[in-house]
Amino acid sequence: MVDFNEDITIRERQEKREHLILSEKASFADESRGREIDEVKCDIRTDYQRDRDRILHSKAFRRLKQKTQVYLLPEGDHYRTRMTHTLEVAQNARTIARALRLNEDLTEAIALGHDLGHTPFGHAGERALTTIMAEHNLPAFKHNEQSVRVVEKLEKNGKGLNLTFEVKDGILNHEMELLPATLEGQIVRLSDKISYINSDIDDSIRAGILTEESLPSEFTSVLGNSYKQRLNTLVHDMITHSEKNDCIGLSDPIKEAFFGLRKYLFKNVYTNPLAKGEEKKVEILIKHLYNYYYEHTNEMSDEFTGLIDEGESKERAVCDFIACMSDNYVVNLYKDLMIPKAWSL
C-alpha cells in the first residue's frame, strides 16, 4: 500500500502506485528509457503524463481539428476530422489499456500524438508531398515519420517537445507493418485501425456512399450489424485475446473479418471516385503552393525559415511548412496567392 504520509512527491507516489496496480508487462513511468535532453522531473506528473499534456497543448494538435480524416472539407457537423479520429483512438486505447492493466498515460500520449504529422487533406496531401519529394530525390513523405519530426523538431520553434523514448516509439510505429516496442504502443497501433474502419463506415453511410445493408454479410455476421456492435466486438476481442498472449492482437476469426472489411473499404470508399473525386485538385493545389514557397522561402513563417538558417534543406523546410497547414488554411492561402482579386477603388 502507498503511504500518503510518506515524505515523497506526488509523482513518486503515482510511480509507486503503478507498480502495485499495473501488470508486470506494463511500461512503468519510472523505468522509461528517458528523454534525449535530461530535465528536472515534475513533482506532480509522471513522465508519461507530462508527455500527454505537452502533446495536448501543442499547436500541431490544435491544427488537427481542420485536417481531413476521409472526406475533404465536409460541410456537415458530424463528419470526423483528424482530431475527432485521434480522440476516438485515445478513448478506445485507454479502455483496452485499463482492462489489460497496462499504462493508460503512456497509451493516451501515444494515441494523441500518432497523427500529428498528417498533411492537410489527409492521404491526398501525403501523396502530393511524396510525389514532390521524389522530384527532389528525397525519401517519400510518411506521416508517421513526420509525426516524430513534429514532436522532435517543429514544435516550440525548433525546440521540440522532448518526449520520452516510449511515446516517440509508439508514434513512429503505429502503422500495421511496424511493431512498437511497448504493449501500450501496440494497443494504439491496432486501436487506430479499429477506430478509423468503424468511423469511416459511419461517415460513409452519412455521406450516402455506403449503406449498412451494403456491407458484406460475411464480415458483419462476425463483427456486428451496427457501428456500436462492431466496435464492441473488436474491443472485447482485443482484450480477451491479448490477455492470453505477450502481444496485442485479435483472435483469428475476428481478425479475418476485420481486415476483410478494411479491404472492402479500400475498394468502395478510399478509392471510390464519388468519395474521392476532388482529391486530384488537392494534389495540384499543394504542388502549386510548394513551388511558390520554394521560390519565395522568405515568405514562410519564421519558424520554417529558421530551419533553413539552421542548415535544413530548402526542400525539407518547405515540405514541413506545407505539411503543417490545415485544410482551410491551404484553401485560403491558395486564394490569396493564386486567384486574382477583383479591382476596387
C-alpha positions as CSV (number, residue, x, y, z in Angstrom):
1,M,0.0,0.0,0.0
2,V,1.2,3.5,-0.8
3,D,1.8,5.6,2.3
4,F,0.3,9.0,1.5
5,N,2.1,10.5,4.5
6,E,5.4,9.4,3.2
7,D,7.7,12.3,2.5
8,I,7.9,11.9,-1.2
9,T,6.5,13.9,-4.2
10,I,3.1,13.2,-5.6
11,R,4.8,12.0,-8.8
12,E,6.8,9.4,-6.8
13,R,3.6,8.2,-5.1
14,Q,2.0,7.7,-8.5
15,E,5.0,5.9,-9.7
16,K,4.8,3.5,-6.7
17,R,1.1,3.1,-7.3
18,E,1.8,1.9,-10.9
19,H,3.9,-0.9,-9.6
20,L,1.1,-2.0,-7.2
21,I,-1.7,-1.8,-9.7
22,L,-0.4,-2.4,-13.2
23,S,0.6,-5.7,-14.8
24,E,4.2,-6.8,-14.8
25,K,4.0,-6.4,-18.6
26,A,3.2,-2.7,-18.3
27,S,5.6,0.1,-19.1
28,F,6.3,1.8,-15.8
29,A,6.9,5.6,-15.9
30,D,9.9,5.4,-13.5
31,E,11.5,2.8,-15.8
32,S,11.3,4.9,-19.0
33,R,14.3,5.0,-21.3
34,G,14.1,8.7,-20.9
35,R,14.4,11.8,-23.0
36,E,17.1,12.9,-25.4
37,I,17.6,16.0,-23.2
38,D,17.5,15.5,-19.4
39,E,15.0,17.6,-17.5
40,V,14.1,18.2,-13.9
41,K,11.2,15.9,-13.2
42,C,7.7,17.3,-12.4
43,D,6.8,17.0,-8.8
44,I,3.1,16.0,-9.7
45,R,3.1,14.3,-13.0
46,T,4.9,11.2,-14.2
47,D,6.9,11.5,-17.4
48,Y,4.2,9.9,-19.5
49,Q,1.5,12.2,-18.1
50,R,3.8,15.1,-18.9
51,D,4.2,13.9,-22.5
52,R,0.5,13.6,-22.9
53,D,0.0,17.2,-21.7
54,R,2.7,18.5,-24.0
55,I,1.1,16.9,-27.0
56,L,-2.4,18.1,-26.0
57,H,-1.2,21.7,-25.7
58,S,0.8,21.7,-28.9
59,K,-0.1,23.7,-31.9
60,A,0.1,20.6,-34.1
61,F,-2.7,19.0,-32.0
62,R,-4.9,22.0,-32.4
63,R,-4.5,22.0,-36.2
64,L,-6.0,18.5,-36.3
65,K,-9.4,20.0,-35.9
66,Q,-9.3,21.3,-39.5
67,K,-7.5,18.4,-41.2
68,T,-9.3,15.8,-43.3
69,Q,-10.0,12.3,-41.9
70,V,-11.7,10.8,-45.0
71,Y,-14.0,13.5,-46.6
72,L,-12.5,16.8,-47.8
73,L,-13.8,19.9,-46.2
74,P,-17.2,18.3,-45.1
75,E,-20.0,20.7,-44.6
76,G,-22.0,18.5,-42.2
77,D,-21.4,19.0,-38.5
78,H,-20.9,15.3,-37.7
79,Y,-18.2,14.1,-40.1
80,R,-14.9,13.1,-38.4
81,T,-11.8,15.3,-38.7
82,R,-8.3,14.2,-37.9
83,M,-8.9,15.5,-34.3
84,T,-12.1,13.6,-33.6
85,H,-10.4,10.5,-35.0
86,T,-7.5,11.0,-32.7
87,L,-9.8,11.4,-29.7
88,E,-11.7,8.2,-30.6
89,V,-8.4,6.3,-30.9
90,A,-7.3,7.6,-27.5
91,Q,-10.6,6.6,-25.8
92,N,-10.6,3.1,-27.2
93,A,-7.0,2.6,-26.5
94,R,-7.4,3.8,-22.9
95,T,-10.3,1.4,-22.4
96,I,-8.2,-1.5,-23.6
97,A,-5.1,-0.5,-21.6
98,R,-7.1,-0.3,-18.4
99,A,-8.7,-3.7,-18.9
100,L,-5.2,-5.2,-19.5
101,R,-3.7,-3.3,-16.6
102,L,-1.2,-1.5,-18.8
103,N,-0.1,2.1,-18.6
104,E,-3.0,4.4,-19.6
105,D,-1.0,7.5,-19.5
106,L,1.6,6.2,-22.0
107,T,-1.2,4.8,-24.1
108,E,-3.0,8.1,-24.2
109,A,0.1,10.1,-25.0
110,I,0.9,7.9,-28.0
111,A,-2.7,8.0,-29.2
112,L,-2.9,11.8,-29.0
113,G,0.4,12.2,-30.9
114,H,0.1,9.4,-33.5
115,D,-1.3,11.6,-36.3
116,L,0.4,15.0,-35.6
117,G,2.3,14.7,-38.9
118,H,-0.7,14.3,-41.1
119,T,-0.8,16.7,-44.0
120,P,-3.8,18.9,-45.0
121,F,-6.4,16.8,-46.9
122,G,-5.3,13.5,-45.4
123,H,-3.7,10.9,-47.6
124,A,-4.3,13.0,-50.7
125,G,-1.9,15.6,-49.2
126,E,0.5,12.9,-48.3
127,R,0.6,11.5,-51.8
128,A,1.2,15.0,-53.2
129,L,4.2,15.6,-50.9
130,T,5.6,12.2,-51.7
131,T,5.5,13.0,-55.4
132,I,7.2,16.3,-54.7
133,M,9.9,14.7,-52.6
134,A,10.6,12.2,-55.3
135,E,11.1,15.0,-57.8
136,H,13.8,16.4,-55.4
137,N,15.4,12.9,-54.9
138,L,14.3,12.9,-51.3
139,P,12.7,10.0,-49.3
140,A,8.9,9.6,-49.6
141,F,6.8,11.6,-47.2
142,K,5.4,9.4,-44.4
143,H,3.0,10.8,-41.9
144,N,4.2,8.6,-39.0
145,E,7.8,9.8,-39.5
146,Q,6.6,13.4,-39.9
147,S,4.7,13.0,-36.6
148,V,8.0,12.2,-34.9
149,R,9.6,15.2,-36.7
150,V,6.9,17.4,-35.3
151,V,7.5,16.5,-31.7
152,E,11.3,16.4,-32.1
153,K,11.9,19.4,-34.2
154,L,9.0,21.5,-35.4
155,E,7.1,22.3,-32.2
156,K,8.2,25.2,-29.9
157,N,10.1,27.0,-32.7
158,G,12.6,24.2,-33.3
159,K,13.0,23.1,-29.7
160,G,10.5,20.2,-30.0
161,L,8.6,18.6,-27.1
162,N,11.5,16.4,-25.8
163,L,9.2,13.4,-25.3
164,T,10.2,10.1,-23.8
165,F,11.5,7.3,-26.0
166,E,8.4,5.1,-25.4
167,V,6.0,7.8,-26.6
168,K,8.0,8.6,-29.8
169,D,8.5,4.9,-30.5
170,G,4.7,4.3,-30.3
171,I,4.0,7.3,-32.6
172,L,6.6,6.2,-35.1
173,N,5.5,2.6,-35.2
174,H,1.7,2.9,-35.3
175,E,1.5,1.6,-38.9
176,M,0.5,-2.1,-39.2
177,E,3.7,-3.1,-40.9
178,L,5.7,-1.8,-37.9
179,L,5.8,-3.0,-34.3
180,P,6.1,-0.7,-31.3
181,A,8.5,-1.6,-28.5
182,T,5.8,-1.4,-25.8
183,L,2.4,-3.1,-25.4
184,E,0.9,0.3,-25.0
185,G,2.2,1.3,-28.4
186,Q,0.8,-1.9,-29.8
187,I,-2.7,-1.1,-28.4
188,V,-2.6,2.3,-30.2
189,R,-1.4,0.7,-33.4
190,L,-4.5,-1.6,-33.6
191,S,-6.9,0.9,-31.9
192,D,-6.1,3.3,-34.8
193,K,-7.3,0.8,-37.3
194,I,-10.4,-0.2,-35.3
195,S,-11.3,3.5,-34.9
196,Y,-10.9,4.5,-38.5
197,I,-12.6,1.5,-40.0
198,N,-15.7,1.9,-37.9
199,S,-15.9,5.7,-38.1
200,D,-15.2,5.7,-41.8
201,I,-18.1,3.3,-42.4
202,D,-20.3,5.6,-40.2
203,D,-19.2,8.7,-42.1
204,S,-19.7,6.9,-45.5
205,I,-23.2,5.9,-44.6
206,R,-23.9,9.5,-43.6
207,A,-22.4,10.7,-46.9
208,G,-24.6,8.2,-48.9
209,I,-21.6,6.3,-50.2
210,L,-22.5,3.1,-48.3
211,T,-25.5,1.7,-46.5
212,E,-25.5,-0.7,-43.6
213,E,-27.1,-3.3,-45.8
214,S,-24.4,-2.9,-48.5
215,L,-21.6,-4.2,-46.1
216,P,-20.7,-7.8,-46.8
217,S,-22.6,-10.1,-44.6
218,E,-19.6,-12.5,-44.3
219,F,-18.0,-9.7,-42.2
220,T,-20.9,-8.2,-40.4
221,S,-22.2,-11.6,-39.3
222,V,-18.9,-11.9,-37.3
223,L,-18.4,-8.3,-36.3
224,G,-21.9,-6.9,-35.9
225,N,-24.6,-5.0,-37.9
226,S,-24.0,-1.5,-36.5
227,Y,-21.2,0.8,-35.5
228,K,-21.8,0.1,-31.8
229,Q,-21.9,-3.7,-32.3
230,R,-18.7,-3.8,-34.4
231,L,-16.8,-1.5,-32.0
232,N,-17.9,-3.6,-29.0
233,T,-16.9,-6.9,-30.7
234,L,-13.5,-5.6,-31.7
235,V,-12.6,-4.0,-28.3
236,H,-13.8,-7.1,-26.3
237,D,-11.9,-9.5,-28.6
238,M,-8.8,-7.4,-28.5
239,I,-8.8,-7.5,-24.7
240,T,-9.6,-11.2,-24.3
241,H,-7.2,-12.3,-26.9
242,S,-4.3,-10.1,-25.7
243,E,-4.8,-11.3,-22.1
244,K,-3.5,-14.7,-23.1
245,N,-0.6,-13.5,-25.2
246,D,2.6,-11.4,-25.0
247,C,1.5,-9.1,-27.8
248,I,-1.7,-7.2,-28.7
249,G,-3.9,-8.6,-31.3
250,L,-7.2,-10.1,-32.4
251,S,-8.4,-13.7,-32.5
252,D,-8.2,-15.3,-35.9
253,P,-11.9,-15.2,-36.9
254,I,-12.3,-11.6,-35.8
255,K,-9.0,-10.6,-37.4
256,E,-10.0,-12.2,-40.7
257,A,-13.4,-10.4,-40.7
258,F,-11.9,-7.1,-39.6
259,F,-9.2,-7.0,-42.3
260,G,-11.7,-8.3,-44.9
261,L,-13.9,-5.3,-44.0
262,R,-10.9,-3.0,-44.3
263,K,-10.2,-4.3,-47.8
264,Y,-13.8,-3.7,-48.7
265,L,-13.5,-0.1,-47.6
266,F,-10.3,0.4,-49.7
267,K,-12.3,-0.7,-52.8
268,N,-15.6,1.1,-52.0
269,V,-14.6,4.2,-50.1
270,Y,-10.9,5.0,-50.2
271,T,-10.7,4.7,-54.0
272,N,-14.3,5.5,-54.8
273,P,-14.5,8.2,-57.5
274,L,-17.6,9.7,-55.9
275,A,-16.0,9.9,-52.4
276,K,-12.5,10.9,-53.6
277,G,-13.2,12.7,-56.9
278,E,-11.9,16.0,-55.5
279,E,-8.5,14.7,-54.4
280,K,-6.7,15.3,-57.7
281,K,-7.5,19.0,-57.2
282,V,-5.8,18.8,-53.8
283,E,-2.6,17.4,-55.3
284,I,-2.5,20.2,-57.9
285,L,-3.2,22.8,-55.2
286,I,-0.4,21.6,-52.9
287,K,2.1,21.3,-55.7
288,H,1.4,24.9,-56.7
289,L,1.9,26.1,-53.1
290,Y,5.0,24.1,-52.8
291,N,6.5,25.5,-56.0
292,Y,5.6,29.1,-54.9
293,Y,7.2,28.8,-51.5
294,Y,10.2,27.0,-52.9
295,E,10.9,30.2,-54.9
296,H,9.8,32.5,-52.0
297,T,11.0,30.9,-48.8
298,N,11.3,34.3,-47.2
299,E,7.5,34.5,-47.1
300,M,7.2,31.4,-44.9
301,S,6.7,31.7,-41.2
302,D,9.8,32.5,-39.2
303,E,9.9,29.0,-37.6
304,F,10.3,27.5,-41.1
305,T,12.7,30.0,-42.5
306,G,14.6,29.3,-39.3
307,L,15.0,25.7,-40.3
308,I,16.9,26.8,-43.4
309,D,19.1,29.1,-41.3
310,E,19.9,26.1,-39.1
311,G,21.1,24.1,-42.1
312,E,17.9,22.2,-43.2
313,S,17.5,21.9,-47.0
314,K,15.0,24.3,-48.6
315,E,13.1,21.3,-49.9
316,R,12.7,19.9,-46.4
317,A,11.7,23.2,-44.9
318,V,9.0,23.9,-47.5
319,C,7.7,20.4,-47.1
320,D,7.4,20.9,-43.3
321,F,5.6,24.3,-43.9
322,I,3.0,22.7,-46.2
323,A,2.6,19.6,-44.1
324,C,1.7,21.6,-41.0
325,M,-1.1,23.6,-42.7
326,S,-4.8,22.8,-42.1
327,D,-7.2,22.3,-44.9
328,N,-8.9,25.7,-44.6
329,Y,-5.5,27.4,-44.3
330,V,-4.3,25.9,-47.6
331,V,-7.5,26.9,-49.4
332,N,-7.4,30.4,-48.1
333,L,-3.7,30.8,-48.8
334,Y,-4.1,29.5,-52.3
335,K,-6.8,32.0,-53.0
336,D,-4.7,34.9,-51.7
337,L,-1.6,33.8,-53.7
338,M,-3.1,32.4,-56.9
339,I,-6.5,33.9,-57.5
340,P,-6.7,37.5,-58.9
341,K,-8.7,39.8,-56.7
342,A,-11.4,42.0,-58.3
343,W,-10.4,45.6,-58.8
344,S,-12.0,48.1,-56.4
345,L,-11.3,51.7,-55.7
